[in-house]
Amino acid sequence: MQNSTNNEYKVVTNGDLFLNDSPLTGVFKVIGGKWKIMLIKAIAAKCPKRFGELKRETIFLSQGTLTTQLKEMERDGLILREAFAESPPRVEYKLTDLGKTLLPVIAVLEDWYASFQSNVKH
């Protein structure tokens, strides 16, 4: 059994890794949190996606949390919100071109996790 978990990899000496200007910190500011990736996948599955559909699909999320997550993703340019002047009001969300660039990243993360699960000993 080896004592080091980093034998095959470059030595991590970057003191900036944990600072706010780290690229990884930026990534997790944009897509981090418990729900954003799931919301991106839900919107991608049927685009555009109405707010009511998202609410029904995310019964484990409060309406306030759902609204906050959607506003943050809209602010960051991942989704586009379109409100229609109808009665009752209708709001739809769709992925922007920038948001669509996350889909292959999410697929890689899902593949990694599948591999992780098959290799980890429980």
N, C-alpha and C positions, 0 to 999 in steps of 0.2 A: 504494500500500500504506500502510495506516495503522500508526502506531507503537503506538497504545494498543489494548488488547484490551477495554477497559471503557468505550468511548465511549457506548454506549447504556444503560448501567446506572448505578445509584446508586453513588456513591463509597463504597468500603468503608473506613470509618474506625473501626469498632468494635474497640477493643483487647481486648474480652472474647471475641472470636470464637474464639481459640485457648486459652481457659481451660477448666478442667474443668467449669465451671457453664454452659457454652454449650449451648443446646438440641440443636445438631447433635452435640456430643460425647456427649450422653445418648443420642441416636438410635443412634449407632454403638457405644455400649457395649451396647445391647440387641440390635441386629440385625447388628452388624458381624462381621467375621471371614469366613472363606472358605466356611463351610458352612451357617450358620443359615438363610439365605434358601432355599437348596436343600432343606434339611430341612423347612422350613415348606411349601414347594410339594409335596414328596413326601407329607407327612402330609395335606395338603389334597386331594390327588389320590385318596386312598383313606383315608377317616377312619372308624373308627380304624385306625391302622397298628401292626402288631406290631413289636416290636424286631427279630425275625429278618428281617422283610421289609425294614426299613430297613437292616440290616446287609448283606443281599444286594444291595440297590440302590446302596449306597455302598461298593463294594469298594475304592475308592481311599482310604477313611478307615479308620484303625485303630479297633478296638473301643473303646479308651480315649478317643480323640478323639470318637467318636460319643457315648459315654456322657457325656463332659464337656459337649458342646454341648447335648445333651438336658437335662441337669441345669440348665444355665444358663437355657435357655428355660423350663423348668418354674419355676425360681426367679423369673423375670421375669414369670410369669403368661401366657406365650404358648401353652403346651401344658399338658395335663393327663396325668399318668401314672397308669395304673390297673394294679395288680398283682393277679393272680388266684391264690388259694391252690389250685393244681392241681399235679399231677405229670405231665409236667414243668412248671415254672413258666411262666406266660404273662404278658407285660407288653404293654399297648397304650398308644399315645399318640394324643391327639386335640387339635385346636386349641381353645382357649378362645374365648369371644366376643371377647376382646381380640386374640388371635392372628388371628382371622378378619378383623379390621379392617386387618391388614397386606396382605391379598390384593390390594385395589385399588391400594395403594401400590406393591407389587411389579409389578403390571401396568403402571403408569405408568413405572416405571423400565425395564421391558423395552421399552416403546414408545419411550422416550427413546433407549435404546441402539440400537434398530433405526434410528432417525432419524440418530443419530450415525454409525453405520456407513455409511449411504448418503451422508452429507455429508462425511465425512473423506476426505482424499486420502492414499492410501498410496504 
